[in-house]
Amino acid sequence: MNEKVINEFTVRVTKAKNHLQDLTTQCEQLKHEAEKLKRELETADKQKQEAEKLNERLKLKYLSSKVTSEEGLDSSAIPRRAPKEEAG
C-alpha cells in the first residue's frame, strides 16, 4: 500500500512537472511574440512620426505657395495705367 501511494505521488509529480514545462515553453513563446510586436509597434510609431513631419512640411509648402499665388493674383488684378503719351 505504501508503494502504491508513492507511485501515485510520483505520477502526479511527473504530470505536474510536464505541465510546468509546457507552461514555461508557452511563456517563452509569448515573450518572443511580445518582443516582436513591440519592435513592430516602435517601427510603426517612427513611420507615423515621419509621416506627420512630412505632412506638416507639405502643409507649410502648400500654404506658402497658396499665399504666393494669391499675391500674384492680387497684383495682376490691380489695373495698370496705360503709359502716358508725351505730347510733342
Backbone as CSV, one residue per row, in Angstrom:
resi,resn,N_x,N_y,N_z,CA_x,CA_y,CA_z,C_x,C_y,C_z
1,MET,0.831,-1.188,0.000,0.000,0.000,0.000,0.873,1.250,0.000
2,ASN,1.896,1.246,0.756,2.819,2.362,0.813,3.454,2.609,-0.546
3,GLU,3.759,1.532,-1.222,4.365,1.621,-2.550,3.366,2.212,-3.553
4,LYS,2.102,1.865,-3.405,1.057,2.383,-4.280,0.919,3.896,-4.118
5,VAL,0.973,4.376,-2.906,0.880,5.825,-2.631,2.070,6.549,-3.237
6,ILE,3.241,5.963,-3.096,4.461,6.568,-3.657,4.367,6.623,-5.184
7,ASN,3.881,5.546,-5.793,3.744,5.519,-7.253,2.736,6.570,-7.736
8,GLU,1.611,6.696,-7.036,0.607,7.699,-7.396,1.183,9.110,-7.244
9,PHE,1.913,9.315,-6.183,2.545,10.613,-5.956,3.560,10.911,-7.056
10,THR,4.319,9.912,-7.441,5.322,10.063,-8.496,4.643,10.418,-9.817
11,VAL,3.535,9.775,-10.111,2.797,10.055,-11.336,2.293,11.508,-11.315
12,ARG,1.741,11.919,-10.192,1.239,13.303,-10.067,2.372,14.319,-10.227
13,VAL,3.477,14.044,-9.598,4.626,14.959,-9.694,5.120,15.024,-11.134
14,THR,5.179,13.899,-11.801,5.625,13.847,-13.199,4.676,14.641,-14.089
15,LYS,3.361,14.466,-13.883,2.370,15.219,-14.663,2.505,16.716,-14.396
16,ALA,2.667,17.070,-13.132,2.808,18.483,-12.769,4.072,19.081,-13.389
17,LYS,5.150,18.292,-13.377,6.415,18.749,-13.967,6.253,18.968,-15.475
18,ASN,5.604,18.018,-16.152,5.377,18.151,-17.593,4.492,19.359,-17.897
19,HIS,3.473,19.543,-17.080,2.583,20.694,-17.266,3.355,21.999,-17.066
20,LEU,4.200,22.027,-16.054,5.017,23.206,-15.793,5.967,23.493,-16.960
21,GLN,6.550,22.458,-17.528,7.437,22.642,-18.686,6.655,23.181,-19.884
22,ASP,5.441,22.669,-20.090,4.605,23.171,-21.182,4.275,24.650,-20.981
23,LEU,3.919,25.000,-19.749,3.610,26.404,-19.459,4.839,27.298,-19.624
24,THR,5.985,26.807,-19.237,7.230,27.564,-19.400,7.512,27.807,-20.874
25,THR,7.308,26.780,-21.691,7.509,26.909,-23.137,6.538,27.930,-23.724
26,GLN,5.271,27.860,-23.308,4.276,28.818,-23.792,4.642,30.241,-23.381
27,CYS,5.113,30.407,-22.149,5.520,31.741,-21.684,6.674,32.290,-22.516
28,GLU,7.643,31.452,-22.811,8.778,31.882,-23.632,8.317,32.279,-25.028
29,GLN,7.409,31.497,-25.597,6.886,31.830,-26.925,6.135,33.157,-26.888
30,LEU,5.342,33.357,-25.840,4.599,34.617,-25.715,5.537,35.803,-25.511
31,LYS,6.614,35.603,-24.773,7.603,36.668,-24.577,8.232,37.060,-25.918
32,HIS,8.604,36.054,-26.713,9.207,36.331,-28.026,8.206,37.051,-28.931
33,GLU,6.968,36.609,-28.905,5.939,37.251,-29.721,5.716,38.689,-29.266
34,ALA,5.695,38.905,-27.947,5.509,40.255,-27.419,6.672,41.164,-27.818
35,GLU,7.896,40.651,-27.778,9.069,41.430,-28.192,8.978,41.790,-29.675
36,LYS,8.559,40.825,-30.483,8.415,41.072,-31.924,7.362,42.146,-32.176
37,LEU,6.221,42.023,-31.495,5.152,43.014,-31.668,5.578,44.389,-31.159
38,LYS,6.372,44.412,-30.110,6.882,45.687,-29.581,7.780,46.359,-30.615
39,ARG,8.657,45.575,-31.252,9.532,46.137,-32.287,8.700,46.663,-33.465
40,GLU,7.673,45.899,-33.855,6.810,46.334,-34.955,6.086,47.626,-34.595
41,LEU,5.639,47.732,-33.339,4.956,48.944,-32.889,5.904,50.135,-32.893
42,GLU,7.125,49.921,-32.442,8.116,51.004,-32.444,8.394,51.464,-33.868
43,THR,8.515,50.524,-34.793,8.732,50.861,-36.197,7.546,51.642,-36.747
44,ALA,6.344,51.184,-36.429,5.136,51.872,-36.899,5.045,53.281,-36.303
45,ASP,5.422,53.426,-35.037,5.406,54.749,-34.411,6.401,55.691,-35.093
46,LYS,7.585,55.183,-35.410,8.581,56.002,-36.106,8.060,56.423,-37.479
47,GLN,7.460,55.474,-38.196,6.920,55.788,-39.515,5.800,56.817,-39.406
48,LYS,4.984,56.698,-38.374,3.895,57.654,-38.170,4.465,59.046,-37.905
49,GLN,5.483,59.126,-37.048,6.097,60.417,-36.748,6.710,61.032,-38.002
50,GLU,7.387,60.212,-38.802,7.981,60.708,-40.047,6.894,61.189,-41.003
51,ALA,5.796,60.457,-41.068,4.685,60.852,-41.936,4.059,62.155,-41.451
52,GLU,3.939,62.318,-40.142,3.381,63.560,-39.599,4.305,64.746,-39.902
53,LYS,5.619,64.528,-39.782,6.573,65.600,-40.104,6.474,65.966,-41.579
54,LEU,6.430,64.947,-42.449,6.306,65.195,-43.878,5.000,65.929,-44.179
55,ASN,3.931,65.497,-43.546,2.631,66.138,-43.730,2.698,67.611,-43.331
56,GLU,3.361,67.906,-42.226,3.487,69.290,-41.765,4.316,70.124,-42.748
57,ARG,5.425,69.541,-43.238,6.250,70.260,-44.215,5.459,70.532,-45.495
58,LEU,4.727,69.516,-45.963,3.932,69.699,-47.182,2.817,70.719,-46.965
59,LYS,2.247,70.713,-45.785,1.195,71.681,-45.466,1.761,73.101,-45.508
60,LEU,2.930,73.288,-44.914,3.559,74.605,-44.923,3.919,75.027,-46.348
61,LYS,4.425,74.083,-47.134,4.766,74.375,-48.528,3.519,74.768,-49.316
62,TYR,2.443,74.022,-49.091,1.187,74.306,-49.782,0.680,75.698,-49.411
63,LEU,0.678,75.998,-48.106,0.193,77.313,-47.680,1.070,78.429,-48.238
64,SER,2.378,78.205,-48.255,3.298,79.198,-48.796,3.030,79.433,-50.277
65,SER,2.870,78.347,-51.026,2.611,78.502,-52.461,1.243,79.112,-52.708
66,LYS,0.290,78.816,-51.840,-1.043,79.389,-51.971,-0.990,80.898,-51.749
67,VAL,-0.269,81.315,-50.714,-0.122,82.745,-50.431,0.583,83.428,-51.591
68,THR,1.653,82.822,-52.076,2.394,83.391,-53.203,1.491,83.505,-54.423
69,SER,0.705,82.495,-54.672,-0.208,82.502,-55.808,-1.256,83.591,-55.656
70,GLU,-1.806,83.710,-54.446,-2.820,84.744,-54.199,-2.223,86.138,-54.327
71,GLU,-0.998,86.300,-53.864,-0.335,87.604,-54.008,-0.140,87.926,-55.482
72,GLY,0.209,86.921,-56.256,0.378,87.106,-57.692,-0.935,87.501,-58.342
73,LEU,-2.021,86.884,-57.912,-3.338,87.219,-58.459,-3.744,88.632,-58.057
74,ASP,-3.456,88.982,-56.812,-3.800,90.320,-56.330,-3.056,91.383,-57.121
75,SER,-1.791,91.168,-57.363,-1.018,92.190,-58.078,-1.435,92.268,-59.545
76,SER,-1.886,91.161,-60.111,-2.317,91.218,-61.503,-3.737,91.760,-61.606
77,ALA,-4.452,91.767,-60.500,-5.822,92.290,-60.510,-5.833,93.811,-60.433
78,ILE,-4.719,94.393,-60.018,-4.642,95.859,-59.949,-4.564,96.383,-61.365
79,PRO,-5.509,97.271,-61.690,-5.475,97.794,-63.070,-4.209,98.608,-63.285
80,ARG,-3.641,98.410,-64.411,-2.425,99.166,-64.744,-2.807,100.327,-65.641
81,ARG,-2.159,101.388,-65.379,-2.431,102.577,-66.202,-1.635,102.483,-67.485
82,ALA,-2.276,102.906,-68.462,-1.585,102.931,-69.744,-0.524,104.016,-69.667
83,PRO,0.613,103.787,-70.250,1.664,104.813,-70.218,1.176,106.094,-70.890
84,LYS,1.480,107.170,-70.223,1.052,108.483,-70.773,1.858,108.774,-72.034
85,GLU,1.110,109.231,-72.988,1.785,109.626,-74.223,2.281,111.035,-74.062
86,GLU,3.457,111.234,-74.507,4.032,112.557,-74.407,3.556,113.391,-75.568
87,ALA,3.140,114.555,-75.225,2.670,115.468,-76.272,3.881,116.035,-76.974
88,GLY,3.818,116.059,-78.182,5.004,116.594,-78.757,5.057,116.897,-80.126
